[in-house]
Amino acid sequence: MDFQEYQHRSRQTARYPQAGANPIYPTLGLCGEAGEVADKVKKVIRDREGHFDAAVRDDLRLELGDVLWYVAQLCSELGLDLDDVAAANLDKLASRMARNVIAGSGDRR
């Protein structure tokens, strides 16, 4: 499966207020799901001495899928193609590597 197919198929499950004209809903959902990922990782550090066993990794796989769903919906709301977003990100990172600024700060370095 590629990002374009994922974006299209996941869009068929988008059931939220004003889907198609509401970037706020998937933005807030993305924040919430990213927080759930962070909380699970925090608890691995606190309760499991940093050990990510198969059950924890499977739980994180599910949460990361939710993050991906909200990213795809936000892209759709903004008229962006998830394939293009992913490709632009790789291009940006390659440029930073080539210019030796991968570890710097700032969005447009």
LOLO-863444 format. One record per atom (N, C-alpha, C, O): residue in three letters; chain; atom name; x, y, z. Coordinates in nm, 2 decimals. Layout:
+---------+--------+-------+--------+--------+--------+
! residuo ! cadena ! atomo !     px !     py !     pz !
+---------+--------+-------+--------+--------+--------+
!     ala !      A !    CA !      X !      Y !      Z !
...
+---------+--------+-------+--------+--------+--------+
This chain:
+---------+--------+-------+--------+--------+--------+
! residuo ! cadena ! atomo !     px !     py !     pz !
+---------+--------+-------+--------+--------+--------+
!     met !      A !     N !   0.08 !  -0.12 !   0.00 !
!     met !      A !    CA !   0.00 !   0.00 !   0.00 !
!     met !      A !     C !   0.09 !   0.12 !   0.00 !
!     met !      A !     O !   0.19 !   0.13 !   0.07 !
!     asp !      A !     N !   0.05 !   0.22 !  -0.08 !
!     asp !      A !    CA !   0.12 !   0.35 !  -0.08 !
!     asp !      A !     C !   0.04 !   0.46 !   0.00 !
!     asp !      A !     O !  -0.07 !   0.43 !   0.03 !
!     phe !      A !     N !   0.10 !   0.57 !   0.02 !
!     phe !      A !    CA !   0.03 !   0.68 !   0.09 !
!     phe !      A !     C !  -0.10 !   0.72 !   0.02 !
!     phe !      A !     O !  -0.19 !   0.76 !   0.09 !
!     gln !      A !     N !  -0.09 !   0.73 !  -0.11 !
!     gln !      A !    CA !  -0.21 !   0.78 !  -0.18 !
!     gln !      A !     C !  -0.33 !   0.68 !  -0.16 !
!     gln !      A !     O !  -0.44 !   0.73 !  -0.14 !
!     glu !      A !     N !  -0.30 !   0.55 !  -0.17 !
!     glu !      A !    CA !  -0.41 !   0.45 !  -0.14 !
!     glu !      A !     C !  -0.46 !   0.46 !   0.00 !
!     glu !      A !     O !  -0.58 !   0.46 !   0.03 !
!     tyr !      A !     N !  -0.36 !   0.48 !   0.09 !
!     tyr !      A !    CA !  -0.40 !   0.49 !   0.23 !
!     tyr !      A !     C !  -0.49 !   0.61 !   0.25 !
!     tyr !      A !     O !  -0.59 !   0.60 !   0.32 !
!     gln !      A !     N !  -0.45 !   0.73 !   0.20 !
!     gln !      A !    CA !  -0.53 !   0.85 !   0.21 !
!     gln !      A !     C !  -0.67 !   0.83 !   0.16 !
!     gln !      A !     O !  -0.76 !   0.87 !   0.22 !
!     his !      A !     N !  -0.68 !   0.77 !   0.04 !
!     his !      A !    CA !  -0.81 !   0.75 !  -0.02 !
!     his !      A !     C !  -0.89 !   0.65 !   0.06 !
!     his !      A !     O !  -1.01 !   0.68 !   0.09 !
!     arg !      A !     N !  -0.84 !   0.54 !   0.10 !
!     arg !      A !    CA !  -0.92 !   0.44 !   0.18 !
!     arg !      A !     C !  -0.95 !   0.49 !   0.32 !
!     arg !      A !     O !  -1.06 !   0.47 !   0.36 !
!     ser !      A !     N !  -0.86 !   0.56 !   0.38 !
!     ser !      A !    CA !  -0.89 !   0.61 !   0.52 !
!     ser !      A !     C !  -0.99 !   0.72 !   0.51 !
!     ser !      A !     O !  -1.07 !   0.74 !   0.61 !
!     arg !      A !     N !  -1.00 !   0.79 !   0.40 !
!     arg !      A !    CA !  -1.10 !   0.90 !   0.39 !
!     arg !      A !     C !  -1.24 !   0.85 !   0.39 !
!     arg !      A !     O !  -1.33 !   0.92 !   0.44 !
!     gln !      A !     N !  -1.26 !   0.73 !   0.35 !
!     gln !      A !    CA !  -1.39 !   0.67 !   0.35 !
!     gln !      A !     C !  -1.44 !   0.64 !   0.49 !
!     gln !      A !     O !  -1.56 !   0.62 !   0.51 !
!     thr !      A !     N !  -1.35 !   0.65 !   0.59 !
!     thr !      A !    CA !  -1.40 !   0.62 !   0.73 !
!     thr !      A !     C !  -1.41 !   0.75 !   0.81 !
!     thr !      A !     O !  -1.43 !   0.75 !   0.93 !
!     ala !      A !     N !  -1.39 !   0.87 !   0.74 !
!     ala !      A !    CA !  -1.39 !   1.00 !   0.81 !
!     ala !      A !     C !  -1.53 !   1.04 !   0.84 !
!     ala !      A !     O !  -1.61 !   1.07 !   0.75 !
!     arg !      A !     N !  -1.56 !   1.03 !   0.97 !
!     arg !      A !    CA !  -1.70 !   1.07 !   1.02 !
!     arg !      A !     C !  -1.68 !   1.17 !   1.13 !
!     arg !      A !     O !  -1.67 !   1.13 !   1.25 !
!     tyr !      A !     N !  -1.68 !   1.29 !   1.10 !
!     tyr !      A !    CA !  -1.67 !   1.40 !   1.20 !
!     tyr !      A !     C !  -1.74 !   1.52 !   1.15 !
!     tyr !      A !     O !  -1.76 !   1.53 !   1.03 !
!     pro !      A !     N !  -1.77 !   1.61 !   1.23 !
!     pro !      A !    CA !  -1.84 !   1.73 !   1.19 !
!     pro !      A !     C !  -1.78 !   1.81 !   1.07 !
!     pro !      A !     O !  -1.66 !   1.84 !   1.08 !
!     gln !      A !     N !  -1.85 !   1.83 !   0.97 !
!     gln !      A !    CA !  -1.81 !   1.91 !   0.85 !
!     gln !      A !     C !  -1.69 !   1.85 !   0.78 !
!     gln !      A !     O !  -1.61 !   1.92 !   0.73 !
!     ala !      A !     N !  -1.68 !   1.71 !   0.78 !
!     ala !      A !    CA !  -1.57 !   1.65 !   0.71 !
!     ala !      A !     C !  -1.57 !   1.70 !   0.57 !
!     ala !      A !     O !  -1.67 !   1.70 !   0.50 !
!     gly !      A !     N !  -1.45 !   1.74 !   0.53 !
!     gly !      A !    CA !  -1.44 !   1.80 !   0.39 !
!     gly !      A !     C !  -1.42 !   1.95 !   0.40 !
!     gly !      A !     O !  -1.38 !   2.02 !   0.30 !
!     ala !      A !     N !  -1.45 !   2.01 !   0.52 !
!     ala !      A !    CA !  -1.43 !   2.15 !   0.54 !
!     ala !      A !     C !  -1.40 !   2.19 !   0.68 !
!     ala !      A !     O !  -1.44 !   2.29 !   0.74 !
!     asn !      A !     N !  -1.32 !   2.10 !   0.75 !
!     asn !      A !    CA !  -1.29 !   2.11 !   0.89 !
!     asn !      A !     C !  -1.15 !   2.06 !   0.92 !
!     asn !      A !     O !  -1.13 !   1.95 !   0.97 !
!     pro !      A !     N !  -1.05 !   2.14 !   0.90 !
!     pro !      A !    CA !  -0.91 !   2.10 !   0.94 !
!     pro !      A !     C !  -0.89 !   2.10 !   1.09 !
!     pro !      A !     O !  -0.79 !   2.04 !   1.13 !
!     ile !      A !     N !  -0.97 !   2.17 !   1.16 !
!     ile !      A !    CA !  -0.95 !   2.17 !   1.31 !
!     ile !      A !     C !  -0.97 !   2.04 !   1.37 !
!     ile !      A !     O !  -0.89 !   2.00 !   1.46 !
!     tyr !      A !     N !  -1.07 !   1.97 !   1.34 !
!     tyr !      A !    CA !  -1.10 !   1.84 !   1.40 !
!     tyr !      A !     C !  -0.98 !   1.74 !   1.38 !
!     tyr !      A !     O !  -0.94 !   1.69 !   1.48 !
!     pro !      A !     N !  -0.93 !   1.71 !   1.26 !
!     pro !      A !    CA !  -0.82 !   1.62 !   1.25 !
!     pro !      A !     C !  -0.69 !   1.68 !   1.32 !
!     pro !      A !     O !  -0.61 !   1.60 !   1.36 !
!     thr !      A !     N !  -0.68 !   1.81 !   1.32 !
!     thr !      A !    CA !  -0.56 !   1.86 !   1.39 !
!     thr !      A !     C !  -0.56 !   1.83 !   1.54 !
!     thr !      A !     O !  -0.46 !   1.79 !   1.60 !
!     leu !      A !     N !  -0.68 !   1.85 !   1.60 !
!     leu !      A !    CA !  -0.69 !   1.82 !   1.74 !
!     leu !      A !     C !  -0.68 !   1.67 !   1.77 !
!     leu !      A !     O !  -0.62 !   1.62 !   1.87 !
!     gly !      A !     N !  -0.74 !   1.59 !   1.68 !
!     gly !      A !    CA !  -0.72 !   1.44 !   1.69 !
!     gly !      A !     C !  -0.58 !   1.40 !   1.68 !
!     gly !      A !     O !  -0.53 !   1.31 !   1.75 !
!     leu !      A !     N !  -0.50 !   1.46 !   1.59 !
!     leu !      A !    CA !  -0.36 !   1.43 !   1.57 !
!     leu !      A !     C !  -0.29 !   1.46 !   1.70 !
!     leu !      A !     O !  -0.20 !   1.38 !   1.75 !
!     cys !      A !     N !  -0.32 !   1.57 !   1.76 !
!     cys !      A !    CA !  -0.25 !   1.61 !   1.89 !
!     cys !      A !     C !  -0.28 !   1.50 !   2.00 !
!     cys !      A !     O !  -0.19 !   1.46 !   2.07 !
!     gly !      A !     N !  -0.41 !   1.46 !   2.01 !
!     gly !      A !    CA !  -0.45 !   1.37 !   2.11 !
!     gly !      A !     C !  -0.38 !   1.23 !   2.09 !
!     gly !      A !     O !  -0.34 !   1.17 !   2.18 !
!     glu !      A !     N !  -0.38 !   1.18 !   1.96 !
!     glu !      A !    CA !  -0.32 !   1.05 !   1.94 !
!     glu !      A !     C !  -0.17 !   1.06 !   1.96 !
!     glu !      A !     O !  -0.11 !   0.96 !   2.01 !
!     ala !      A !     N !  -0.10 !   1.17 !   1.92 !
!     ala !      A !    CA !   0.04 !   1.18 !   1.94 !
!     ala !      A !     C !   0.07 !   1.18 !   2.09 !
!     ala !      A !     O !   0.17 !   1.12 !   2.14 !
!     gly !      A !     N !  -0.02 !   1.24 !   2.17 !
!     gly !      A !    CA !  -0.01 !   1.23 !   2.32 !
!     gly !      A !     C !  -0.02 !   1.09 !   2.37 !
!     gly !      A !     O !   0.05 !   1.06 !   2.47 !
!     glu !      A !     N !  -0.11 !   1.02 !   2.31 !
!     glu !      A !    CA !  -0.13 !   0.88 !   2.36 !
!     glu !      A !     C !   0.00 !   0.80 !   2.33 !
!     glu !      A !     O !   0.04 !   0.71 !   2.41 !
!     val !      A !     N !   0.06 !   0.82 !   2.21 !
!     val !      A !    CA !   0.19 !   0.75 !   2.18 !
!     val !      A !     C !   0.29 !   0.79 !   2.29 !
!     val !      A !     O !   0.36 !   0.71 !   2.34 !
!     ala !      A !     N !   0.30 !   0.92 !   2.31 !
!     ala !      A !    CA !   0.40 !   0.97 !   2.41 !
!     ala !      A !     C !   0.38 !   0.91 !   2.55 !
!     ala !      A !     O !   0.47 !   0.88 !   2.62 !
!     asp !      A !     N !   0.25 !   0.90 !   2.59 !
!     asp !      A !    CA !   0.22 !   0.85 !   2.72 !
!     asp !      A !     C !   0.26 !   0.70 !   2.73 !
!     asp !      A !     O !   0.31 !   0.66 !   2.83 !
!     lys !      A !     N !   0.23 !   0.62 !   2.62 !
!     lys !      A !    CA !   0.27 !   0.48 !   2.63 !
!     lys !      A !     C !   0.43 !   0.47 !   2.64 !
!     lys !      A !     O !   0.47 !   0.38 !   2.71 !
!     val !      A !     N !   0.50 !   0.55 !   2.56 !
!     val !      A !    CA !   0.64 !   0.54 !   2.57 !
!     val !      A !     C !   0.69 !   0.59 !   2.71 !
!     val !      A !     O !   0.78 !   0.53 !   2.76 !
!     lys !      A !     N !   0.63 !   0.69 !   2.76 !
!     lys !      A !    CA !   0.67 !   0.73 !   2.90 !
!     lys !      A !     C !   0.65 !   0.62 !   3.00 !
!     lys !      A !     O !   0.74 !   0.60 !   3.09 !
!     lys !      A !     N !   0.54 !   0.55 !   2.99 !
!     lys !      A !    CA !   0.51 !   0.44 !   3.08 !
!     lys !      A !     C !   0.61 !   0.32 !   3.06 !
!     lys !      A !     O !   0.64 !   0.25 !   3.16 !
!     val !      A !     N !   0.66 !   0.30 !   2.94 !
!     val !      A !    CA !   0.77 !   0.20 !   2.92 !
!     val !      A !     C !   0.89 !   0.24 !   3.00 !
!     val !      A !     O !   0.96 !   0.16 !   3.06 !
!     ile !      A !     N !   0.92 !   0.37 !   2.99 !
!     ile !      A !    CA !   1.04 !   0.42 !   3.06 !
!     ile !      A !     C !   1.02 !   0.40 !   3.21 !
!     ile !      A !     O !   1.11 !   0.36 !   3.29 !
!     arg !      A !     N !   0.90 !   0.44 !   3.26 !
!     arg !      A !    CA !   0.87 !   0.44 !   3.40 !
!     arg !      A !     C !   0.86 !   0.30 !   3.46 !
!     arg !      A !     O !   0.91 !   0.27 !   3.56 !
!     asp !      A !     N !   0.78 !   0.22 !   3.39 !
!     asp !      A !    CA !   0.74 !   0.09 !   3.44 !
!     asp !      A !     C !   0.81 !  -0.03 !   3.39 !
!     asp !      A !     O !   0.81 !  -0.14 !   3.46 !
!     arg !      A !     N !   0.88 !  -0.02 !   3.28 !
!     arg !      A !    CA !   0.94 !  -0.13 !   3.22 !
!     arg !      A !     C !   1.09 !  -0.12 !   3.19 !
!     arg !      A !     O !   1.15 !  -0.19 !   3.12 !
!     glu !      A !     N !   1.15 !  -0.02 !   3.26 !
!     glu !      A !    CA !   1.29 !   0.01 !   3.25 !
!     glu !      A !     C !   1.33 !   0.03 !   3.10 !
!     glu !      A !     O !   1.45 !  -0.01 !   3.06 !
!     gly !      A !     N !   1.24 !   0.08 !   3.02 !
!     gly !      A !    CA !   1.27 !   0.11 !   2.88 !
!     gly !      A !     C !   1.26 !  -0.01 !   2.79 !
!     gly !      A !     O !   1.31 !   0.00 !   2.67 !
!     his !      A !     N !   1.21 !  -0.12 !   2.84 !
!     his !      A !    CA !   1.20 !  -0.24 !   2.75 !
!     his !      A !     C !   1.07 !  -0.24 !   2.67 !
!     his !      A !     O !   0.96 !  -0.24 !   2.73 !
!     phe !      A !     N !   1.08 !  -0.24 !   2.54 !
!     phe !      A !    CA !   0.97 !  -0.24 !   2.45 !
!     phe !      A !     C !   0.94 !  -0.39 !   2.41 !
!     phe !      A !     O !   1.00 !  -0.43 !   2.31 !
!     asp !      A !     N !   0.86 !  -0.46 !   2.48 !
!     asp !      A !    CA !   0.83 !  -0.60 !   2.44 !
!     asp !      A !     C !   0.73 !  -0.60 !   2.33 !
!     asp !      A !     O !   0.68 !  -0.49 !   2.28 !
!     ala !      A !     N !   0.69 !  -0.72 !   2.28 !
!     ala !      A !    CA !   0.61 !  -0.73 !   2.17 !
!     ala !      A !     C !   0.47 !  -0.67 !   2.19 !
!     ala !      A !     O !   0.41 !  -0.61 !   2.10 !
!     ala !      A !     N !   0.42 !  -0.69 !   2.31 !
!     ala !      A !    CA !   0.28 !  -0.63 !   2.34 !
!     ala !      A !     C !   0.28 !  -0.48 !   2.34 !
!     ala !      A !     O !   0.19 !  -0.42 !   2.28 !
!     val !      A !     N !   0.39 !  -0.42 !   2.39 !
!     val !      A !    CA !   0.40 !  -0.27 !   2.39 !
!     val !      A !     C !   0.41 !  -0.22 !   2.25 !
!     val !      A !     O !   0.35 !  -0.13 !   2.21 !
!     arg !      A !     N !   0.50 !  -0.29 !   2.17 !
!     arg !      A !    CA !   0.52 !  -0.25 !   2.03 !
!     arg !      A !     C !   0.39 !  -0.26 !   1.95 !
!     arg !      A !     O !   0.36 !  -0.18 !   1.87 !
!     asp !      A !     N !   0.31 !  -0.37 !   1.98 !
!     asp !      A !    CA !   0.18 !  -0.38 !   1.91 !
!     asp !      A !     C !   0.09 !  -0.27 !   1.95 !
!     asp !      A !     O !   0.01 !  -0.22 !   1.87 !
!     asp !      A !     N !   0.08 !  -0.24 !   2.08 !
!     asp !      A !    CA !   0.00 !  -0.12 !   2.12 !
!     asp !      A !     C !   0.04 !   0.01 !   2.05 !
!     asp !      A !     O !  -0.04 !   0.08 !   2.01 !
!     leu !      A !     N !   0.17 !   0.03 !   2.04 !
!     leu !      A !    CA !   0.22 !   0.15 !   1.98 !
!     leu !      A !     C !   0.19 !   0.14 !   1.83 !
!     leu !      A !     O !   0.16 !   0.25 !   1.77 !
!     arg !      A !     N !   0.20 !   0.03 !   1.77 !
!     arg !      A !    CA !   0.16 !   0.02 !   1.63 !
!     arg !      A !     C !   0.02 !   0.06 !   1.60 !
!     arg !      A !     O !  -0.01 !   0.14 !   1.51 !
!     leu !      A !     N !  -0.07 !   0.03 !   1.69 !
!     leu !      A !    CA !  -0.21 !   0.07 !   1.68 !
!     leu !      A !     C !  -0.23 !   0.22 !   1.70 !
!     leu !      A !     O !  -0.30 !   0.29 !   1.62 !
!     glu !      A !     N !  -0.16 !   0.27 !   1.80 !
!     glu !      A !    CA !  -0.16 !   0.42 !   1.82 !
!     glu !      A !     C !  -0.10 !   0.50 !   1.71 !
!     glu !      A !     O !  -0.15 !   0.60 !   1.67 !
!     leu !      A !     N !   0.01 !   0.45 !   1.66 !
!     leu !      A !    CA !   0.07 !   0.52 !   1.54 !
!     leu !      A !     C !  -0.02 !   0.51 !   1.42 !
!     leu !      A !     O !  -0.02 !   0.60 !   1.34 !
!     gly !      A !     N !  -0.09 !   0.40 !   1.40 !
!     gly !      A !    CA !  -0.19 !   0.40 !   1.30 !
!     gly !      A !     C !  -0.30 !   0.51 !   1.31 !
!     gly !      A !     O !  -0.34 !   0.57 !   1.21 !
!     asp !      A !     N !  -0.34 !   0.54 !   1.44 !
!     asp !      A !    CA !  -0.43 !   0.64 !   1.46 !
!     asp !      A !     C !  -0.37 !   0.78 !   1.43 !
!     asp !      A !     O !  -0.44 !   0.87 !   1.37 !
!     val !      A !     N !  -0.24 !   0.80 !   1.46 !
!     val !      A !    CA !  -0.17 !   0.92 !   1.42 !
!     val !      A !     C !  -0.17 !   0.93 !   1.27 !
!     val !      A !     O !  -0.20 !   1.04 !   1.22 !
!     leu !      A !     N !  -0.14 !   0.83 !   1.20 !
!     leu !      A !    CA !  -0.14 !   0.83 !   1.05 !
!     leu !      A !     C !  -0.27 !   0.86 !   1.00 !
!     leu !      A !     O !  -0.28 !   0.94 !   0.90 !
!     trp !      A !     N !  -0.38 !   0.81 !   1.06 !
!     trp !      A !    CA !  -0.51 !   0.84 !   1.01 !
!     trp !      A !     C !  -0.54 !   0.99 !   1.02 !
!     trp !      A !     O !  -0.60 !   1.05 !   0.92 !
!     tyr !      A !     N !  -0.51 !   1.05 !   1.13 !
!     tyr !      A !    CA !  -0.53 !   1.19 !   1.14 !
!     tyr !      A !     C !  -0.45 !   1.27 !   1.05 !
!     tyr !      A !     O !  -0.49 !   1.38 !   1.00 !
!     val !      A !     N !  -0.32 !   1.23 !   1.03 !
!     val !      A !    CA !  -0.24 !   1.30 !   0.93 !
!     val !      A !     C !  -0.30 !   1.30 !   0.79 !
!     val !      A !     O !  -0.31 !   1.40 !   0.72 !
!     ala !      A !     N !  -0.35 !   1.18 !   0.76 !
!     ala !      A !    CA !  -0.41 !   1.17 !   0.63 !
!     ala !      A !     C !  -0.54 !   1.25 !   0.61 !
!     ala !      A !     O !  -0.56 !   1.31 !   0.51 !
!     gln !      A !     N !  -0.62 !   1.26 !   0.72 !
!     gln !      A !    CA !  -0.74 !   1.34 !   0.72 !
!     gln !      A !     C !  -0.71 !   1.49 !   0.71 !
!     gln !      A !     O !  -0.77 !   1.56 !   0.64 !
!     leu !      A !     N !  -0.60 !   1.53 !   0.78 !
!     leu !      A !    CA !  -0.56 !   1.67 !   0.78 !
!     leu !      A !     C !  -0.51 !   1.71 !   0.64 !
!     leu !      A !     O !  -0.55 !   1.81 !   0.59 !
!     cys !      A !     N !  -0.44 !   1.62 !   0.58 !
!     cys !      A !    CA !  -0.39 !   1.64 !   0.44 !
!     cys !      A !     C !  -0.51 !   1.66 !   0.35 !
!     cys !      A !     O !  -0.52 !   1.75 !   0.27 !
!     ser !      A !     N !  -0.61 !   1.57 !   0.36 !
!     ser !      A !    CA !  -0.73 !   1.58 !   0.28 !
!     ser !      A !     C !  -0.80 !   1.71 !   0.30 !
!     ser !      A !     O !  -0.85 !   1.77 !   0.20 !
!     glu !      A !     N !  -0.82 !   1.75 !   0.42 !
!     glu !      A !    CA !  -0.89 !   1.87 !   0.45 !
!     glu !      A !     C !  -0.82 !   1.99 !   0.39 !
!     glu !      A !     O !  -0.88 !   2.09 !   0.35 !
!     leu !      A !     N !  -0.69 !   1.99 !   0.38 !
!     leu !      A !    CA !  -0.61 !   2.10 !   0.33 !
!     leu !      A !     C !  -0.58 !   2.08 !   0.18 !
!     leu !      A !     O !  -0.51 !   2.17 !   0.12 !
!     gly !      A !     N !  -0.63 !   1.98 !   0.12 !
!     gly !      A !    CA !  -0.61 !   1.96 !  -0.03 !
!     gly !      A !     C !  -0.47 !   1.92 !  -0.06 !
!     gly !      A !     O !  -0.42 !   1.94 !  -0.17 !
!     leu !      A !     N !  -0.40 !   1.85 !   0.04 !
!     leu !      A !    CA !  -0.27 !   1.80 !   0.02 !
!     leu !      A !     C !  -0.27 !   1.65 !  -0.01 !
!     leu !      A !     O !  -0.35 !   1.58 !   0.04 !
!     asp !      A !     N !  -0.18 !   1.61 !  -0.09 !
!     asp !      A !    CA !  -0.16 !   1.47 !  -0.12 !
!     asp !      A !     C !  -0.06 !   1.41 !  -0.02 !
!     asp !      A !     O !   0.06 !   1.46 !  -0.02 !
!     leu !      A !     N !  -0.09 !   1.30 !   0.05 !
!     leu !      A !    CA !   0.00 !   1.25 !   0.15 !
!     leu !      A !     C !   0.13 !   1.20 !   0.09 !
!     leu !      A !     O !   0.23 !   1.21 !   0.15 !
!     asp !      A !     N !   0.12 !   1.15 !  -0.04 !
!     asp !      A !    CA !   0.24 !   1.11 !  -0.11 !
!     asp !      A !     C !   0.34 !   1.23 !  -0.13 !
!     asp !      A !     O !   0.46 !   1.22 !  -0.10 !
!     asp !      A !     N !   0.28 !   1.34 !  -0.17 !
!     asp !      A !    CA !   0.36 !   1.46 !  -0.19 !
!     asp !      A !     C !   0.42 !   1.51 !  -0.05 !
!     asp !      A !     O !   0.53 !   1.56 !  -0.05 !
!     val !      A !     N !   0.34 !   1.51 !   0.05 !
!     val !      A !    CA !   0.39 !   1.55 !   0.18 !
!     val !      A !     C !   0.51 !   1.46 !   0.23 !
!     val !      A !     O !   0.61 !   1.51 !   0.27 !
!     ala !      A !     N !   0.50 !   1.33 !   0.21 !
!     ala !      A !    CA !   0.61 !   1.24 !   0.24 !
!     ala !      A !     C !   0.73 !   1.27 !   0.16 !
!     ala !      A !     O !   0.84 !   1.27 !   0.21 !
!     ala !      A !     N !   0.71 !   1.28 !   0.03 !
!     ala !      A !    CA !   0.82 !   1.31 !  -0.06 !
!     ala !      A !     C !   0.89 !   1.44 !  -0.03 !
!     ala !      A !     O !   1.01 !   1.45 !  -0.03 !
!     ala !      A !     N !   0.81 !   1.54 !   0.00 !
!     ala !      A !    CA !   0.87 !   1.67 !   0.03 !
!     ala !      A !     C !   0.95 !   1.67 !   0.16 !
!     ala !      A !     O !   1.05 !   1.73 !   0.17 !
!     asn !      A !     N !   0.90 !   1.59 !   0.25 !
!     asn !      A !    CA !   0.98 !   1.57 !   0.38 !
!     asn !      A !     C !   1.11 !   1.50 !   0.36 !
!     asn !      A !     O !   1.21 !   1.54 !   0.41 !
!     leu !      A !     N !   1.11 !   1.40 !   0.27 !
!     leu !      A !    CA !   1.24 !   1.33 !   0.24 !
!     leu !      A !     C !   1.33 !   1.42 !   0.17 !
!     leu !      A !     O !   1.45 !   1.42 !   0.19 !
!     asp !      A !     N !   1.28 !   1.50 !   0.07 !
!     asp !      A !    CA !   1.36 !   1.60 !   0.00 !
!     asp !      A !     C !   1.42 !   1.70 !   0.10 !
!     asp !      A !     O !   1.54 !   1.74 !   0.09 !
!     lys !      A !     N !   1.34 !   1.75 !   0.19 !
!     lys !      A !    CA !   1.39 !   1.85 !   0.29 !
!     lys !      A !     C !   1.50 !   1.79 !   0.37 !
!     lys !      A !     O !   1.60 !   1.85 !   0.40 !
!     leu !      A !     N !   1.48 !   1.67 !   0.42 !
!     leu !      A !    CA !   1.58 !   1.60 !   0.50 !
!     leu !      A !     C !   1.71 !   1.57 !   0.43 !
!     leu !      A !     O !   1.82 !   1.59 !   0.48 !
!     ala !      A !     N !   1.70 !   1.53 !   0.30 !
!     ala !      A !    CA !   1.82 !   1.51 !   0.22 !
!     ala !      A !     C !   1.90 !   1.64 !   0.20 !
!     ala !      A !     O !   2.02 !   1.64 !   0.20 !
!     ser !      A !     N !   1.82 !   1.75 !   0.18 !
!     ser !      A !    CA !   1.89 !   1.88 !   0.16 !
!     ser !      A !     C !   1.96 !   1.92 !   0.29 !
!     ser !      A !     O !   2.07 !   1.97 !   0.28 !
!     arg !      A !     N !   1.90 !   1.90 !   0.40 !
!     arg !      A !    CA !   1.97 !   1.93 !   0.53 !
!     arg !      A !     C !   2.09 !   1.85 !   0.55 !
!     arg !      A !     O !   2.19 !   1.89 !   0.60 !
!     met !      A !     N !   2.08 !   1.72 !   0.52 !
!     met !      A !    CA !   2.20 !   1.63 !   0.53 !
!     met !      A !     C !   2.31 !   1.68 !   0.44 !
!     met !      A !     O !   2.43 !   1.69 !   0.48 !
!     ala !      A !     N !   2.28 !   1.71 !   0.31 !
!     ala !      A !    CA !   2.38 !   1.76 !   0.22 !
!     ala !      A !     C !   2.44 !   1.89 !   0.26 !
!     ala !      A !     O !   2.56 !   1.91 !   0.24 !
!     arg !      A !     N !   2.37 !   1.97 !   0.33 !
!     arg !      A !    CA !   2.42 !   2.10 !   0.38 !
!     arg !      A !     C !   2.47 !   2.09 !   0.52 !
!     arg !      A !     O !   2.51 !   2.19 !   0.58 !
!     asn !      A !     N !   2.47 !   1.97 !   0.58 !
!     asn !      A !    CA !   2.52 !   1.95 !   0.72 !
!     asn !      A !     C !   2.44 !   2.03 !   0.82 !
!     asn !      A !     O !   2.50 !   2.09 !   0.92 !
!     val !      A !     N !   2.31 !   2.05 !   0.80 !
!     val !      A !    CA !   2.23 !   2.12 !   0.90 !
!     val !      A !     C !   2.12 !   2.03 !   0.96 !
!     val !      A !     O !   2.02 !   2.09 !   1.01 !
!     ile !      A !     N !   2.13 !   1.90 !   0.95 !
!     ile !      A !    CA !   2.03 !   1.81 !   0.99 !
!     ile !      A !     C !   2.00 !   1.83 !   1.14 !
!     ile !      A !     O !   1.89 !   1.81 !   1.19 !
!     ala !      A !     N !   2.10 !   1.86 !   1.22 !
!     ala !      A !    CA !   2.09 !   1.87 !   1.36 !
!     ala !      A !     C !   2.06 !   2.01 !   1.41 !
!     ala !      A !     O !   2.06 !   2.04 !   1.53 !
!     gly !      A !     N !   2.05 !   2.11 !   1.32 !
!     gly !      A !    CA !   2.02 !   2.25 !   1.36 !
!     gly !      A !     C !   1.88 !   2.27 !   1.40 !
!     gly !      A !     O !   1.81 !   2.17 !   1.43 !
!     ser !      A !     N !   1.84 !   2.39 !   1.41 !
!     ser !      A !    CA !   1.70 !   2.42 !   1.44 !
!     ser !      A !     C !   1.64 !   2.52 !   1.34 !
!     ser !      A !     O !   1.72 !   2.59 !   1.27 !
!     gly !      A !     N !   1.51 !   2.53 !   1.34 !
!     gly !      A !    CA !   1.45 !   2.62 !   1.24 !
!     gly !      A !     C !   1.38 !   2.54 !   1.13 !
!     gly !      A !     O !   1.44 !   2.44 !   1.08 !
!     asp !      A !     N !   1.26 !   2.58 !   1.09 !
!     asp !      A !    CA !   1.18 !   2.51 !   0.99 !
!     asp !      A !     C !   1.25 !   2.51 !   0.86 !
!     asp !      A !     O !   1.24 !   2.41 !   0.78 !
!     arg !      A !     N !   1.30 !   2.62 !   0.82 !
!     arg !      A !    CA !   1.35 !   2.64 !   0.68 !
!     arg !      A !     C !   1.50 !   2.65 !   0.67 !
!     arg !      A !     O !   1.56 !   2.74 !   0.60 !
!     arg !      A !     N !   1.57 !   2.57 !   0.75 !
!     arg !      A !    CA !   1.72 !   2.58 !   0.74 !
!     arg !      A !     C !   1.78 !   2.50 !   0.63 !
!     arg !      A !     O !   1.90 !   2.50 !   0.61 !
+---------+--------+-------+--------+--------+--------+
